[in-house]
Amino acid sequence: MPTAAVRNPVAELAGYASSWECLSDWLRCLDLRLRRQILDQPHAPDSDPFSSFAGLVITDEEISRLLPSSTNAARQMDGDRTEQQKLEHALAELQNEVQLRQGAALRAGVDLALPCLAELFGLTAFEEQCLIICLAPELDRKYEKLYAYIQDDANRTKPGVDLVLNLLCGSQTEKLNARSAFDPHAPLFKFKLIQIDLVADGQKPLLSRAIKLDDRVVNFLLGHNQLDARLDRLAQKVLPQEGDAESIDGHELYQRVLEFVEGHFPKQSSVGRNLVLHLHGPENLDKRLVVDALCHKLALPLLVGDVEAMKAGQLPFGQAMWLLAREAALQGAVLCLENADCLLAEPEKHRLELNALMEAATAFSRLTFIFASRPWQPQGGASKSLFLSVAVSRPFSAISRGAGRLTAAPSSTSINECSTLAMRPSSSCF
């Protein structure tokens, strides 16, 4: 008698259809973690002496109302286990299901914001869950009460570092190792995905500091991909139009730039350094023709930043430049910096701004163009990227064969040698 086929429930799991489906399940995991943490909290007496202080004191009964699904999930488990064991089992099963469905969605080509962000900035699984913990109160104010209750302070509605470690780590050794995720040079803070209020918490021990998700990161996770509001009047996103490439397709400068870029980023699995191309020449040259045509050819958006406006803006130049370069990464766009002469006219005077420009560009942008009328060689940060000077001698409308030339800066490798280099791009670029 033939053996009946055994159903594999794992194989039947469908991938997520949207980022929100995935985030919703990660929030369910967070609810289970919170319920597990609350089991370790002291409970108020059965008679409620705090009823007259509603809104100031958070009671056990109110917490139970805020986490009904977590309790129900635990009660459905085998009655031989303690509630703590039930929660552990339910959490492990749900996490496994989320990871399987997330993997299936990615294999099917569905864009999921959380794994995209993790790949873009090199986040660990622990750091991904930090984002979820910080995202929760941005979506539902119940988490403010839950965080305040667990942290035993009605004013602490944002998650503290101690709370994050308690929710995500199973032992003191794990907590000690996980503290490195909150180092200023770790991805969460280096790329400003999460913020600490240094004014309020700067003098507190690390465990007592509250953390908050950057507003632009919140919007990215929720699928709202407008430019960072802090870049208003400083930058714009451009989608190259049909015909941009055809308009200068025969010009040697465009062909040389295109050939070099395609050689530097030959395939999705390539590795190497970011590329910065400095286009310099007379001010009447429309350098955007080459860049617009290149972006159309590569099917990539273009993020154009005004260096002069950033220098004169309200934000410190370094902060504005960092936000702009990070936005290029989030948009999967080529970065183009116009009006750089305001810095390059006196490079020694503006050394700090130029260093900030190069540091931000090489930290985030796979491909950056800098427009100016004069040549320039960066003094710092060049080792993190390949910097090339592109000199153009006449307007593109009058370009003839050989009028434009692509030359490597003296401190860089020659073009033929560099063209064999490439870098591993992010999932959203090249």
PENORJO-V923689 format. One record per backbone hydrogen bond with DSSP energy under -0.5 kcal/mol. NH is the residue of the N-H (numbers start at 0). CO is the residue of the C=O. If there is no record, write none. Layout:
nh;co
NH;CO
NH;CO
This chain:
nh;co
8;6
11;7
12;9
15;100
21;17
22;18
23;19
24;20
25;21
26;22
27;23
28;24
29;25
30;26
31;27
32;28
33;29
34;30
35;31
36;32
37;33
38;34
39;35
39;36
40;37
48;46
50;47
52;49
53;50
54;56
55;52
56;52
58;56
62;58
63;59
64;60
65;61
66;62
67;64
70;66
71;67
72;68
73;69
74;70
75;71
76;73
80;77
85;81
86;82
87;83
88;84
89;85
90;86
91;87
92;88
93;89
94;90
95;91
96;92
97;93
98;94
99;95
100;96
101;97
102;98
103;99
104;100
105;101
106;102
107;103
108;105
109;104
111;109
115;111
116;112
117;113
118;114
119;115
120;116
121;117
122;117
127;123
128;124
129;125
130;126
131;127
132;128
133;129
134;130
135;131
136;132
137;134
138;134
138;135
139;135
142;139
143;140
144;140
145;141
146;142
147;143
148;144
149;145
150;146
151;148
152;147
155;152
156;154
160;208
161;206
163;159
164;160
165;161
166;162
167;163
168;164
174;170
175;171
176;172
177;173
178;174
179;176
180;177
181;178
182;179
185;182
188;185
189;185
190;186
191;188
192;187
193;187
194;211
196;209
197;195
200;196
201;197
203;200
207;204
208;204
208;205
210;158
211;194
213;192
217;213
218;214
219;215
220;216
221;217
222;219
223;218
224;222
230;227
231;228
233;230
234;230
235;303
237;301
239;237
243;240
246;242
247;243
247;244
248;245
250;247
254;250
255;251
256;252
257;253
258;254
259;255
260;256
261;257
262;258
263;259
264;260
265;262
269;266
273;383
274;365
275;385
276;367
277;275
277;387
278;276
278;369
279;277
279;389
280;371
284;281
286;284
288;285
289;286
290;286
291;287
292;288
293;289
294;290
295;291
296;292
297;293
298;294
298;295
299;294
301;237
302;333
303;235
303;301
304;302
304;335
305;233
306;304
306;337
309;305
310;306
311;307
312;308
319;315
320;316
321;317
322;318
323;319
324;320
325;321
326;322
327;323
328;324
329;325
330;326
331;327
331;328
332;327
333;300
334;366
335;302
336;368
337;304
337;335
339;370
341;338
342;339
343;339
344;340
345;342
346;343
349;345
350;347
353;349
354;350
355;351
356;352
357;353
358;354
359;355
360;356
361;357
362;358
363;359
364;360
367;274
368;334
369;276
370;336
371;278
383;380
384;381
385;273
386;384
387;275
387;385
388;406
389;277
389;387
390;388
390;404
391;279
392;402
397;394
398;395
402;399
404;390
406;388
406;404
408;386
411;408
417;413
418;414
419;416
420;417
421;270
422;263
424;422
428;425
